[in-house]
Amino acid sequence: MGQFITVEELPRYAPGQLMLDSSAVGKSDFRLRVFRYAPSDIWVPPNENFLIVVYREGTTSMNRRVTGLWKQDHVGRGVTTLLTRAEPSNWRWSHDIEVSHFYISPTLMAKTASEAFDRDPEGIELHDLLRVEDPVLTLDWRPHGAGGVRRSSGRAALL
């Protein structure tokens, strides 16, 4: 396919205010970044990682195209978007939003799929889903300690 962009390169294509970055934790296969975005109409090149977007604040009509036709849905707090790796995408929204980006490396995704589903991890993809509601993914994650991340209530830990 072509050149993939890295986590660090994404703000060139999706400019926003970076609020949090878990890079201090030092995990190369999993990264959390929180952004605030103004209304935007953007094109993003293929990403080297799988991406999970969790909407934290704001509500908007989100339009996205990965392959084929545009998809449109209403997003806001409690909604999650899934994007597979290695696919360019177009995004368009009309209101301010704050989101958490979870970047998952192909290696970690393959390892997880292999362990969780006892299957060959080759060809693993996330379904292109603009709107998913999953209470585990929408927990209120906050910075913890020396760059770690934990659930603000302390009841669960993702990392």
Secondary structure, DSSP 8 states (H G I E B T S, - for coil): ----B-TTTHHHHS--EEEEEGGGG--SSEEEEEEEE-SEEEEE--BSSEEEEEEEE--EEEEEESSSS-EEEEE-TT-EEEE-SS--EEEEESS-EEEEEEEE-HHHHHHHHHHHH-S--TT-----EEEE--TTTTS-EEEETTTEEEETTSS----
